[in-house]
């Protein structure tokens, strides 16, 4: 069993918390993708990447693509956090296909993150208020209060998948 590394891109800390949980359960290092160097990947055979979803884009995937050659021969598993409920939807499949072209993950998981509306950048508030067109479940109102969706079972599914690679 080779070495693993968990990378993440996080704006408000929710994706970082998920990445730290996974790293702790796997007994490996965790690193903000902005600090990634090629040397950090020496000896690593499995990379777990977590990014947060904003307006259809997954933060941090640009850095993955920009250094795709660094990930040659490595297994990549991805998880995406967000405020919406996209797990198991065709929308999530589209998000993965658009954001993870090269390197492509063996598998991508969706886990709900969290929202603290008071701390959000104005642009992210705009996305929630004006671009969240389909609001049949009243999700927009729920997102305007501090909410934390940490899903331990979902995180354990990710950990279990990685351990069985």
Chimera marker file (.cmm) of the C-alpha trace (Angstrom):
<marker_set name="trace">
<marker id="1" x="0.000" y="0.000" z="0.000" r="1" g="1" b="0" radius="0.5"/>
<marker id="2" x="1.547" y="3.278" z="-1.127" r="1" g="1" b="0" radius="0.5"/>
<marker id="3" x="1.508" y="6.707" z="0.389" r="1" g="1" b="0" radius="0.5"/>
<marker id="4" x="-1.573" y="8.888" z="0.134" r="1" g="1" b="0" radius="0.5"/>
<marker id="5" x="-1.976" y="12.663" z="0.120" r="1" g="1" b="0" radius="0.5"/>
<marker id="6" x="-5.172" y="14.668" z="0.623" r="1" g="1" b="0" radius="0.5"/>
<marker id="7" x="-5.338" y="18.008" z="-1.192" r="1" g="1" b="0" radius="0.5"/>
<marker id="8" x="-8.073" y="20.571" z="-0.827" r="1" g="1" b="0" radius="0.5"/>
<marker id="9" x="-9.288" y="23.975" z="-1.973" r="1" g="1" b="0" radius="0.5"/>
<marker id="10" x="-11.440" y="25.734" z="0.610" r="1" g="1" b="0" radius="0.5"/>
<marker id="11" x="-12.806" y="29.258" z="0.910" r="1" g="1" b="0" radius="0.5"/>
<marker id="12" x="-14.787" y="29.121" z="4.134" r="1" g="1" b="0" radius="0.5"/>
<marker id="13" x="-13.274" y="26.051" z="5.813" r="1" g="1" b="0" radius="0.5"/>
<marker id="14" x="-15.875" y="23.363" z="5.113" r="1" g="1" b="0" radius="0.5"/>
<marker id="15" x="-13.858" y="21.526" z="2.472" r="1" g="1" b="0" radius="0.5"/>
<marker id="16" x="-10.753" y="21.793" z="4.670" r="1" g="1" b="0" radius="0.5"/>
<marker id="17" x="-12.635" y="20.114" z="7.550" r="1" g="1" b="0" radius="0.5"/>
<marker id="18" x="-13.672" y="17.258" z="5.228" r="1" g="1" b="0" radius="0.5"/>
<marker id="19" x="-10.114" y="16.899" z="3.897" r="1" g="1" b="0" radius="0.5"/>
<marker id="20" x="-8.686" y="16.817" z="7.420" r="1" g="1" b="0" radius="0.5"/>
<marker id="21" x="-11.210" y="14.156" z="8.418" r="1" g="1" b="0" radius="0.5"/>
<marker id="22" x="-10.264" y="11.963" z="5.450" r="1" g="1" b="0" radius="0.5"/>
<marker id="23" x="-6.530" y="12.442" z="6.075" r="1" g="1" b="0" radius="0.5"/>
<marker id="24" x="-6.934" y="11.579" z="9.745" r="1" g="1" b="0" radius="0.5"/>
<marker id="25" x="-8.875" y="8.406" z="8.896" r="1" g="1" b="0" radius="0.5"/>
<marker id="26" x="-6.282" y="7.400" z="6.276" r="1" g="1" b="0" radius="0.5"/>
<marker id="27" x="-3.297" y="8.369" z="8.431" r="1" g="1" b="0" radius="0.5"/>
<marker id="28" x="-1.797" y="10.590" z="5.764" r="1" g="1" b="0" radius="0.5"/>
<marker id="29" x="-0.831" y="14.204" z="5.089" r="1" g="1" b="0" radius="0.5"/>
<marker id="30" x="-3.259" y="16.949" z="4.147" r="1" g="1" b="0" radius="0.5"/>
<marker id="31" x="-2.302" y="20.049" z="2.160" r="1" g="1" b="0" radius="0.5"/>
<marker id="32" x="-3.953" y="23.148" z="0.710" r="1" g="1" b="0" radius="0.5"/>
<marker id="33" x="-3.597" y="22.775" z="-3.068" r="1" g="1" b="0" radius="0.5"/>
<marker id="34" x="-2.211" y="26.319" z="-3.308" r="1" g="1" b="0" radius="0.5"/>
<marker id="35" x="0.883" y="25.065" z="-1.436" r="1" g="1" b="0" radius="0.5"/>
<marker id="36" x="1.383" y="21.990" z="-3.617" r="1" g="1" b="0" radius="0.5"/>
<marker id="37" x="4.791" y="21.463" z="-5.181" r="1" g="1" b="0" radius="0.5"/>
<marker id="38" x="5.921" y="18.581" z="-7.350" r="1" g="1" b="0" radius="0.5"/>
<marker id="39" x="8.172" y="17.399" z="-4.515" r="1" g="1" b="0" radius="0.5"/>
<marker id="40" x="5.125" y="16.958" z="-2.243" r="1" g="1" b="0" radius="0.5"/>
<marker id="41" x="3.961" y="14.195" z="-4.593" r="1" g="1" b="0" radius="0.5"/>
<marker id="42" x="7.183" y="12.176" z="-4.381" r="1" g="1" b="0" radius="0.5"/>
<marker id="43" x="6.338" y="8.651" z="-3.235" r="1" g="1" b="0" radius="0.5"/>
<marker id="44" x="2.591" y="9.321" z="-3.321" r="1" g="1" b="0" radius="0.5"/>
<marker id="45" x="0.520" y="6.813" z="-5.280" r="1" g="1" b="0" radius="0.5"/>
<marker id="46" x="-2.993" y="7.987" z="-4.331" r="1" g="1" b="0" radius="0.5"/>
<marker id="47" x="-4.122" y="11.609" z="-4.304" r="1" g="1" b="0" radius="0.5"/>
<marker id="48" x="-7.438" y="12.599" z="-2.791" r="1" g="1" b="0" radius="0.5"/>
<marker id="49" x="-8.617" y="16.022" z="-3.904" r="1" g="1" b="0" radius="0.5"/>
<marker id="50" x="-11.471" y="18.020" z="-2.422" r="1" g="1" b="0" radius="0.5"/>
<marker id="51" x="-12.832" y="21.221" z="-3.879" r="1" g="1" b="0" radius="0.5"/>
<marker id="52" x="-15.897" y="23.322" z="-3.222" r="1" g="1" b="0" radius="0.5"/>
<marker id="53" x="-18.604" y="23.943" z="-5.760" r="1" g="1" b="0" radius="0.5"/>
<marker id="54" x="-19.530" y="27.487" z="-6.751" r="1" g="1" b="0" radius="0.5"/>
<marker id="55" x="-21.706" y="28.247" z="-9.749" r="1" g="1" b="0" radius="0.5"/>
<marker id="56" x="-20.853" y="24.960" z="-11.446" r="1" g="1" b="0" radius="0.5"/>
<marker id="57" x="-17.075" y="25.337" z="-11.013" r="1" g="1" b="0" radius="0.5"/>
<marker id="58" x="-15.050" y="23.251" z="-8.557" r="1" g="1" b="0" radius="0.5"/>
<marker id="59" x="-12.349" y="25.333" z="-6.872" r="1" g="1" b="0" radius="0.5"/>
<marker id="60" x="-8.835" y="23.977" z="-7.247" r="1" g="1" b="0" radius="0.5"/>
<marker id="61" x="-9.379" y="21.943" z="-10.401" r="1" g="1" b="0" radius="0.5"/>
<marker id="62" x="-7.533" y="24.542" z="-12.451" r="1" g="1" b="0" radius="0.5"/>
<marker id="63" x="-4.404" y="23.865" z="-10.402" r="1" g="1" b="0" radius="0.5"/>
<marker id="64" x="-4.858" y="20.114" z="-10.928" r="1" g="1" b="0" radius="0.5"/>
<marker id="65" x="-5.123" y="20.622" z="-14.689" r="1" g="1" b="0" radius="0.5"/>
<marker id="66" x="-2.233" y="23.078" z="-14.829" r="1" g="1" b="0" radius="0.5"/>
<marker id="67" x="0.037" y="20.444" z="-13.299" r="1" g="1" b="0" radius="0.5"/>
<marker id="68" x="-1.541" y="17.336" z="-14.818" r="1" g="1" b="0" radius="0.5"/>
<marker id="69" x="1.908" y="15.878" z="-15.538" r="1" g="1" b="0" radius="0.5"/>
<marker id="70" x="2.610" y="15.804" z="-11.780" r="1" g="1" b="0" radius="0.5"/>
<marker id="71" x="-0.244" y="13.313" z="-11.354" r="1" g="1" b="0" radius="0.5"/>
<marker id="72" x="0.825" y="10.857" z="-14.070" r="1" g="1" b="0" radius="0.5"/>
<marker id="73" x="0.714" y="7.298" z="-12.715" r="1" g="1" b="0" radius="0.5"/>
<marker id="74" x="-1.127" y="8.320" z="-9.559" r="1" g="1" b="0" radius="0.5"/>
<marker id="75" x="-4.649" y="7.331" z="-8.566" r="1" g="1" b="0" radius="0.5"/>
<marker id="76" x="-6.913" y="10.348" z="-8.119" r="1" g="1" b="0" radius="0.5"/>
<marker id="77" x="-10.090" y="10.306" z="-6.061" r="1" g="1" b="0" radius="0.5"/>
<marker id="78" x="-12.132" y="13.488" z="-5.801" r="1" g="1" b="0" radius="0.5"/>
<marker id="79" x="-14.773" y="14.850" z="-3.505" r="1" g="1" b="0" radius="0.5"/>
<marker id="80" x="-16.779" y="17.999" z="-4.021" r="1" g="1" b="0" radius="0.5"/>
<marker id="81" x="-18.484" y="19.965" z="-1.279" r="1" g="1" b="0" radius="0.5"/>
<marker id="82" x="-21.316" y="22.377" z="-1.730" r="1" g="1" b="0" radius="0.5"/>
<marker id="83" x="-24.435" y="23.801" z="-0.184" r="1" g="1" b="0" radius="0.5"/>
<marker id="84" x="-26.847" y="22.146" z="-2.617" r="1" g="1" b="0" radius="0.5"/>
<marker id="85" x="-27.997" y="18.556" z="-2.593" r="1" g="1" b="0" radius="0.5"/>
<marker id="86" x="-26.391" y="17.139" z="-5.751" r="1" g="1" b="0" radius="0.5"/>
<marker id="87" x="-25.410" y="13.652" z="-4.538" r="1" g="1" b="0" radius="0.5"/>
<marker id="88" x="-26.337" y="11.013" z="-7.093" r="1" g="1" b="0" radius="0.5"/>
<marker id="89" x="-27.793" y="13.485" z="-9.598" r="1" g="1" b="0" radius="0.5"/>
<marker id="90" x="-27.106" y="13.893" z="-13.290" r="1" g="1" b="0" radius="0.5"/>
<marker id="91" x="-26.177" y="17.509" z="-12.489" r="1" g="1" b="0" radius="0.5"/>
<marker id="92" x="-23.286" y="16.237" z="-10.364" r="1" g="1" b="0" radius="0.5"/>
<marker id="93" x="-22.149" y="13.968" z="-13.210" r="1" g="1" b="0" radius="0.5"/>
<marker id="94" x="-22.099" y="17.037" z="-15.484" r="1" g="1" b="0" radius="0.5"/>
<marker id="95" x="-20.124" y="19.020" z="-12.888" r="1" g="1" b="0" radius="0.5"/>
<marker id="96" x="-17.510" y="16.260" z="-12.661" r="1" g="1" b="0" radius="0.5"/>
<marker id="97" x="-17.265" y="15.917" z="-16.437" r="1" g="1" b="0" radius="0.5"/>
<marker id="98" x="-16.759" y="19.675" z="-16.901" r="1" g="1" b="0" radius="0.5"/>
<marker id="99" x="-14.281" y="20.209" z="-14.063" r="1" g="1" b="0" radius="0.5"/>
<marker id="100" x="-12.147" y="17.054" z="-13.991" r="1" g="1" b="0" radius="0.5"/>
<marker id="101" x="-10.916" y="16.507" z="-17.523" r="1" g="1" b="0" radius="0.5"/>
<marker id="102" x="-7.227" y="15.831" z="-16.988" r="1" g="1" b="0" radius="0.5"/>
<marker id="103" x="-6.335" y="14.339" z="-14.643" r="1" g="1" b="0" radius="0.5"/>
<marker id="104" x="-9.641" y="12.505" z="-14.361" r="1" g="1" b="0" radius="0.5"/>
<marker id="105" x="-10.537" y="10.922" z="-11.009" r="1" g="1" b="0" radius="0.5"/>
<marker id="106" x="-11.216" y="7.219" z="-10.653" r="1" g="1" b="0" radius="0.5"/>
<marker id="107" x="-14.305" y="8.269" z="-8.754" r="1" g="1" b="0" radius="0.5"/>
<marker id="108" x="-15.842" y="11.528" z="-7.537" r="1" g="1" b="0" radius="0.5"/>
<marker id="109" x="-18.052" y="11.931" z="-4.481" r="1" g="1" b="0" radius="0.5"/>
<marker id="110" x="-20.366" y="14.759" z="-3.483" r="1" g="1" b="0" radius="0.5"/>
<marker id="111" x="-20.745" y="15.738" z="0.171" r="1" g="1" b="0" radius="0.5"/>
<marker id="112" x="-22.638" y="18.705" z="1.492" r="1" g="1" b="0" radius="0.5"/>
<marker id="113" x="-20.424" y="21.283" z="3.143" r="1" g="1" b="0" radius="0.5"/>
<marker id="114" x="-21.791" y="24.186" z="5.079" r="1" g="1" b="0" radius="0.5"/>
<marker id="115" x="-22.833" y="27.796" z="4.785" r="1" g="1" b="0" radius="0.5"/>
<marker id="116" x="-22.334" y="30.823" z="6.990" r="1" g="1" b="0" radius="0.5"/>
<marker id="117" x="-24.179" y="33.463" z="5.016" r="1" g="1" b="0" radius="0.5"/>
<marker id="118" x="-22.841" y="36.322" z="7.174" r="1" g="1" b="0" radius="0.5"/>
<marker id="119" x="-19.235" y="35.477" z="6.233" r="1" g="1" b="0" radius="0.5"/>
<marker id="120" x="-19.834" y="34.930" z="2.527" r="1" g="1" b="0" radius="0.5"/>
<marker id="121" x="-18.382" y="37.108" z="-0.183" r="1" g="1" b="0" radius="0.5"/>
<marker id="122" x="-21.007" y="39.264" z="-1.908" r="1" g="1" b="0" radius="0.5"/>
<marker id="123" x="-20.628" y="37.271" z="-5.121" r="1" g="1" b="0" radius="0.5"/>
<marker id="124" x="-21.459" y="33.976" z="-3.403" r="1" g="1" b="0" radius="0.5"/>
<marker id="125" x="-24.515" y="35.572" z="-1.798" r="1" g="1" b="0" radius="0.5"/>
<marker id="126" x="-25.537" y="36.742" z="-5.259" r="1" g="1" b="0" radius="0.5"/>
<marker id="127" x="-25.308" y="33.187" z="-6.578" r="1" g="1" b="0" radius="0.5"/>
<marker id="128" x="-27.505" y="31.885" z="-3.779" r="1" g="1" b="0" radius="0.5"/>
<marker id="129" x="-30.082" y="34.655" z="-4.085" r="1" g="1" b="0" radius="0.5"/>
<marker id="130" x="-30.392" y="35.121" z="-7.809" r="1" g="1" b="0" radius="0.5"/>
<marker id="131" x="-29.020" y="32.145" z="-9.657" r="1" g="1" b="0" radius="0.5"/>
<marker id="132" x="-30.501" y="29.376" z="-7.553" r="1" g="1" b="0" radius="0.5"/>
<marker id="133" x="-33.446" y="29.156" z="-9.945" r="1" g="1" b="0" radius="0.5"/>
<marker id="134" x="-34.794" y="25.742" z="-8.934" r="1" g="1" b="0" radius="0.5"/>
<marker id="135" x="-35.832" y="26.183" z="-5.326" r="1" g="1" b="0" radius="0.5"/>
<marker id="136" x="-38.686" y="23.721" z="-5.014" r="1" g="1" b="0" radius="0.5"/>
<marker id="137" x="-37.548" y="22.552" z="-1.558" r="1" g="1" b="0" radius="0.5"/>
<marker id="138" x="-36.993" y="26.010" z="-0.085" r="1" g="1" b="0" radius="0.5"/>
<marker id="139" x="-33.221" y="25.517" z="-0.064" r="1" g="1" b="0" radius="0.5"/>
<marker id="140" x="-32.436" y="29.212" z="-0.607" r="1" g="1" b="0" radius="0.5"/>
<marker id="141" x="-34.053" y="30.172" z="2.705" r="1" g="1" b="0" radius="0.5"/>
<marker id="142" x="-32.155" y="27.387" z="4.498" r="1" g="1" b="0" radius="0.5"/>
<marker id="143" x="-28.851" y="28.645" z="3.123" r="1" g="1" b="0" radius="0.5"/>
<marker id="144" x="-29.322" y="32.123" z="4.568" r="1" g="1" b="0" radius="0.5"/>
<marker id="145" x="-28.714" y="30.851" z="8.092" r="1" g="1" b="0" radius="0.5"/>
<marker id="146" x="-25.519" y="29.250" z="9.388" r="1" g="1" b="0" radius="0.5"/>
<marker id="147" x="-25.745" y="25.617" z="8.370" r="1" g="1" b="0" radius="0.5"/>
<marker id="148" x="-23.296" y="22.759" z="8.660" r="1" g="1" b="0" radius="0.5"/>
<marker id="149" x="-24.038" y="19.602" z="6.706" r="1" g="1" b="0" radius="0.5"/>
<marker id="150" x="-21.050" y="17.432" z="7.727" r="1" g="1" b="0" radius="0.5"/>
<marker id="151" x="-22.057" y="13.894" z="6.744" r="1" g="1" b="0" radius="0.5"/>
<marker id="152" x="-19.960" y="11.353" z="8.641" r="1" g="1" b="0" radius="0.5"/>
<marker id="153" x="-21.475" y="8.423" z="6.713" r="1" g="1" b="0" radius="0.5"/>
<marker id="154" x="-20.675" y="10.101" z="3.409" r="1" g="1" b="0" radius="0.5"/>
<marker id="155" x="-17.120" y="10.775" z="4.545" r="1" g="1" b="0" radius="0.5"/>
<marker id="156" x="-16.738" y="7.145" z="5.627" r="1" g="1" b="0" radius="0.5"/>
<marker id="157" x="-17.876" y="5.994" z="2.155" r="1" g="1" b="0" radius="0.5"/>
<marker id="158" x="-15.022" y="8.029" z="0.678" r="1" g="1" b="0" radius="0.5"/>
<marker id="159" x="-12.508" y="6.649" z="3.194" r="1" g="1" b="0" radius="0.5"/>
<marker id="160" x="-13.726" y="3.076" z="2.580" r="1" g="1" b="0" radius="0.5"/>
<marker id="161" x="-13.394" y="3.486" z="-1.184" r="1" g="1" b="0" radius="0.5"/>
<marker id="162" x="-9.831" y="4.788" z="-0.864" r="1" g="1" b="0" radius="0.5"/>
<marker id="163" x="-8.809" y="2.030" z="1.543" r="1" g="1" b="0" radius="0.5"/>
<marker id="164" x="-10.071" y="-0.561" z="-0.946" r="1" g="1" b="0" radius="0.5"/>
<marker id="165" x="-8.144" y="0.783" z="-3.939" r="1" g="1" b="0" radius="0.5"/>
<link id1="1" id2="2" r="1" g="1" b="0" radius="0.2"/>
<link id1="2" id2="3" r="1" g="1" b="0" radius="0.2"/>
<link id1="3" id2="4" r="1" g="1" b="0" radius="0.2"/>
<link id1="4" id2="5" r="1" g="1" b="0" radius="0.2"/>
<link id1="5" id2="6" r="1" g="1" b="0" radius="0.2"/>
<link id1="6" id2="7" r="1" g="1" b="0" radius="0.2"/>
<link id1="7" id2="8" r="1" g="1" b="0" radius="0.2"/>
<link id1="8" id2="9" r="1" g="1" b="0" radius="0.2"/>
<link id1="9" id2="10" r="1" g="1" b="0" radius="0.2"/>
<link id1="10" id2="11" r="1" g="1" b="0" radius="0.2"/>
<link id1="11" id2="12" r="1" g="1" b="0" radius="0.2"/>
<link id1="12" id2="13" r="1" g="1" b="0" radius="0.2"/>
<link id1="13" id2="14" r="1" g="1" b="0" radius="0.2"/>
<link id1="14" id2="15" r="1" g="1" b="0" radius="0.2"/>
<link id1="15" id2="16" r="1" g="1" b="0" radius="0.2"/>
<link id1="16" id2="17" r="1" g="1" b="0" radius="0.2"/>
<link id1="17" id2="18" r="1" g="1" b="0" radius="0.2"/>
<link id1="18" id2="19" r="1" g="1" b="0" radius="0.2"/>
<link id1="19" id2="20" r="1" g="1" b="0" radius="0.2"/>
<link id1="20" id2="21" r="1" g="1" b="0" radius="0.2"/>
<link id1="21" id2="22" r="1" g="1" b="0" radius="0.2"/>
<link id1="22" id2="23" r="1" g="1" b="0" radius="0.2"/>
<link id1="23" id2="24" r="1" g="1" b="0" radius="0.2"/>
<link id1="24" id2="25" r="1" g="1" b="0" radius="0.2"/>
<link id1="25" id2="26" r="1" g="1" b="0" radius="0.2"/>
<link id1="26" id2="27" r="1" g="1" b="0" radius="0.2"/>
<link id1="27" id2="28" r="1" g="1" b="0" radius="0.2"/>
<link id1="28" id2="29" r="1" g="1" b="0" radius="0.2"/>
<link id1="29" id2="30" r="1" g="1" b="0" radius="0.2"/>
<link id1="30" id2="31" r="1" g="1" b="0" radius="0.2"/>
<link id1="31" id2="32" r="1" g="1" b="0" radius="0.2"/>
<link id1="32" id2="33" r="1" g="1" b="0" radius="0.2"/>
<link id1="33" id2="34" r="1" g="1" b="0" radius="0.2"/>
<link id1="34" id2="35" r="1" g="1" b="0" radius="0.2"/>
<link id1="35" id2="36" r="1" g="1" b="0" radius="0.2"/>
<link id1="36" id2="37" r="1" g="1" b="0" radius="0.2"/>
<link id1="37" id2="38" r="1" g="1" b="0" radius="0.2"/>
<link id1="38" id2="39" r="1" g="1" b="0" radius="0.2"/>
<link id1="39" id2="40" r="1" g="1" b="0" radius="0.2"/>
<link id1="40" id2="41" r="1" g="1" b="0" radius="0.2"/>
<link id1="41" id2="42" r="1" g="1" b="0" radius="0.2"/>
<link id1="42" id2="43" r="1" g="1" b="0" radius="0.2"/>
<link id1="43" id2="44" r="1" g="1" b="0" radius="0.2"/>
<link id1="44" id2="45" r="1" g="1" b="0" radius="0.2"/>
<link id1="45" id2="46" r="1" g="1" b="0" radius="0.2"/>
<link id1="46" id2="47" r="1" g="1" b="0" radius="0.2"/>
<link id1="47" id2="48" r="1" g="1" b="0" radius="0.2"/>
<link id1="48" id2="49" r="1" g="1" b="0" radius="0.2"/>
<link id1="49" id2="50" r="1" g="1" b="0" radius="0.2"/>
<link id1="50" id2="51" r="1" g="1" b="0" radius="0.2"/>
<link id1="51" id2="52" r="1" g="1" b="0" radius="0.2"/>
<link id1="52" id2="53" r="1" g="1" b="0" radius="0.2"/>
<link id1="53" id2="54" r="1" g="1" b="0" radius="0.2"/>
<link id1="54" id2="55" r="1" g="1" b="0" radius="0.2"/>
<link id1="55" id2="56" r="1" g="1" b="0" radius="0.2"/>
<link id1="56" id2="57" r="1" g="1" b="0" radius="0.2"/>
<link id1="57" id2="58" r="1" g="1" b="0" radius="0.2"/>
<link id1="58" id2="59" r="1" g="1" b="0" radius="0.2"/>
<link id1="59" id2="60" r="1" g="1" b="0" radius="0.2"/>
<link id1="60" id2="61" r="1" g="1" b="0" radius="0.2"/>
<link id1="61" id2="62" r="1" g="1" b="0" radius="0.2"/>
<link id1="62" id2="63" r="1" g="1" b="0" radius="0.2"/>
<link id1="63" id2="64" r="1" g="1" b="0" radius="0.2"/>
<link id1="64" id2="65" r="1" g="1" b="0" radius="0.2"/>
<link id1="65" id2="66" r="1" g="1" b="0" radius="0.2"/>
<link id1="66" id2="67" r="1" g="1" b="0" radius="0.2"/>
<link id1="67" id2="68" r="1" g="1" b="0" radius="0.2"/>
<link id1="68" id2="69" r="1" g="1" b="0" radius="0.2"/>
<link id1="69" id2="70" r="1" g="1" b="0" radius="0.2"/>
<link id1="70" id2="71" r="1" g="1" b="0" radius="0.2"/>
<link id1="71" id2="72" r="1" g="1" b="0" radius="0.2"/>
<link id1="72" id2="73" r="1" g="1" b="0" radius="0.2"/>
<link id1="73" id2="74" r="1" g="1" b="0" radius="0.2"/>
<link id1="74" id2="75" r="1" g="1" b="0" radius="0.2"/>
<link id1="75" id2="76" r="1" g="1" b="0" radius="0.2"/>
<link id1="76" id2="77" r="1" g="1" b="0" radius="0.2"/>
<link id1="77" id2="78" r="1" g="1" b="0" radius="0.2"/>
<link id1="78" id2="79" r="1" g="1" b="0" radius="0.2"/>
<link id1="79" id2="80" r="1" g="1" b="0" radius="0.2"/>
<link id1="80" id2="81" r="1" g="1" b="0" radius="0.2"/>
<link id1="81" id2="82" r="1" g="1" b="0" radius="0.2"/>
<link id1="82" id2="83" r="1" g="1" b="0" radius="0.2"/>
<link id1="83" id2="84" r="1" g="1" b="0" radius="0.2"/>
<link id1="84" id2="85" r="1" g="1" b="0" radius="0.2"/>
<link id1="85" id2="86" r="1" g="1" b="0" radius="0.2"/>
<link id1="86" id2="87" r="1" g="1" b="0" radius="0.2"/>
<link id1="87" id2="88" r="1" g="1" b="0" radius="0.2"/>
<link id1="88" id2="89" r="1" g="1" b="0" radius="0.2"/>
<link id1="89" id2="90" r="1" g="1" b="0" radius="0.2"/>
<link id1="90" id2="91" r="1" g="1" b="0" radius="0.2"/>
<link id1="91" id2="92" r="1" g="1" b="0" radius="0.2"/>
<link id1="92" id2="93" r="1" g="1" b="0" radius="0.2"/>
<link id1="93" id2="94" r="1" g="1" b="0" radius="0.2"/>
<link id1="94" id2="95" r="1" g="1" b="0" radius="0.2"/>
<link id1="95" id2="96" r="1" g="1" b="0" radius="0.2"/>
<link id1="96" id2="97" r="1" g="1" b="0" radius="0.2"/>
<link id1="97" id2="98" r="1" g="1" b="0" radius="0.2"/>
<link id1="98" id2="99" r="1" g="1" b="0" radius="0.2"/>
<link id1="99" id2="100" r="1" g="1" b="0" radius="0.2"/>
<link id1="100" id2="101" r="1" g="1" b="0" radius="0.2"/>
<link id1="101" id2="102" r="1" g="1" b="0" radius="0.2"/>
<link id1="102" id2="103" r="1" g="1" b="0" radius="0.2"/>
<link id1="103" id2="104" r="1" g="1" b="0" radius="0.2"/>
<link id1="104" id2="105" r="1" g="1" b="0" radius="0.2"/>
<link id1="105" id2="106" r="1" g="1" b="0" radius="0.2"/>
<link id1="106" id2="107" r="1" g="1" b="0" radius="0.2"/>
<link id1="107" id2="108" r="1" g="1" b="0" radius="0.2"/>
<link id1="108" id2="109" r="1" g="1" b="0" radius="0.2"/>
<link id1="109" id2="110" r="1" g="1" b="0" radius="0.2"/>
<link id1="110" id2="111" r="1" g="1" b="0" radius="0.2"/>
<link id1="111" id2="112" r="1" g="1" b="0" radius="0.2"/>
<link id1="112" id2="113" r="1" g="1" b="0" radius="0.2"/>
<link id1="113" id2="114" r="1" g="1" b="0" radius="0.2"/>
<link id1="114" id2="115" r="1" g="1" b="0" radius="0.2"/>
<link id1="115" id2="116" r="1" g="1" b="0" radius="0.2"/>
<link id1="116" id2="117" r="1" g="1" b="0" radius="0.2"/>
<link id1="117" id2="118" r="1" g="1" b="0" radius="0.2"/>
<link id1="118" id2="119" r="1" g="1" b="0" radius="0.2"/>
<link id1="119" id2="120" r="1" g="1" b="0" radius="0.2"/>
<link id1="120" id2="121" r="1" g="1" b="0" radius="0.2"/>
<link id1="121" id2="122" r="1" g="1" b="0" radius="0.2"/>
<link id1="122" id2="123" r="1" g="1" b="0" radius="0.2"/>
<link id1="123" id2="124" r="1" g="1" b="0" radius="0.2"/>
<link id1="124" id2="125" r="1" g="1" b="0" radius="0.2"/>
<link id1="125" id2="126" r="1" g="1" b="0" radius="0.2"/>
<link id1="126" id2="127" r="1" g="1" b="0" radius="0.2"/>
<link id1="127" id2="128" r="1" g="1" b="0" radius="0.2"/>
<link id1="128" id2="129" r="1" g="1" b="0" radius="0.2"/>
<link id1="129" id2="130" r="1" g="1" b="0" radius="0.2"/>
<link id1="130" id2="131" r="1" g="1" b="0" radius="0.2"/>
<link id1="131" id2="132" r="1" g="1" b="0" radius="0.2"/>
<link id1="132" id2="133" r="1" g="1" b="0" radius="0.2"/>
<link id1="133" id2="134" r="1" g="1" b="0" radius="0.2"/>
<link id1="134" id2="135" r="1" g="1" b="0" radius="0.2"/>
<link id1="135" id2="136" r="1" g="1" b="0" radius="0.2"/>
<link id1="136" id2="137" r="1" g="1" b="0" radius="0.2"/>
<link id1="137" id2="138" r="1" g="1" b="0" radius="0.2"/>
<link id1="138" id2="139" r="1" g="1" b="0" radius="0.2"/>
<link id1="139" id2="140" r="1" g="1" b="0" radius="0.2"/>
<link id1="140" id2="141" r="1" g="1" b="0" radius="0.2"/>
<link id1="141" id2="142" r="1" g="1" b="0" radius="0.2"/>
<link id1="142" id2="143" r="1" g="1" b="0" radius="0.2"/>
<link id1="143" id2="144" r="1" g="1" b="0" radius="0.2"/>
<link id1="144" id2="145" r="1" g="1" b="0" radius="0.2"/>
<link id1="145" id2="146" r="1" g="1" b="0" radius="0.2"/>
<link id1="146" id2="147" r="1" g="1" b="0" radius="0.2"/>
<link id1="147" id2="148" r="1" g="1" b="0" radius="0.2"/>
<link id1="148" id2="149" r="1" g="1" b="0" radius="0.2"/>
<link id1="149" id2="150" r="1" g="1" b="0" radius="0.2"/>
<link id1="150" id2="151" r="1" g="1" b="0" radius="0.2"/>
<link id1="151" id2="152" r="1" g="1" b="0" radius="0.2"/>
<link id1="152" id2="153" r="1" g="1" b="0" radius="0.2"/>
<link id1="153" id2="154" r="1" g="1" b="0" radius="0.2"/>
<link id1="154" id2="155" r="1" g="1" b="0" radius="0.2"/>
<link id1="155" id2="156" r="1" g="1" b="0" radius="0.2"/>
<link id1="156" id2="157" r="1" g="1" b="0" radius="0.2"/>
<link id1="157" id2="158" r="1" g="1" b="0" radius="0.2"/>
<link id1="158" id2="159" r="1" g="1" b="0" radius="0.2"/>
<link id1="159" id2="160" r="1" g="1" b="0" radius="0.2"/>
<link id1="160" id2="161" r="1" g="1" b="0" radius="0.2"/>
<link id1="161" id2="162" r="1" g="1" b="0" radius="0.2"/>
<link id1="162" id2="163" r="1" g="1" b="0" radius="0.2"/>
<link id1="163" id2="164" r="1" g="1" b="0" radius="0.2"/>
<link id1="164" id2="165" r="1" g="1" b="0" radius="0.2"/>
</marker_set>
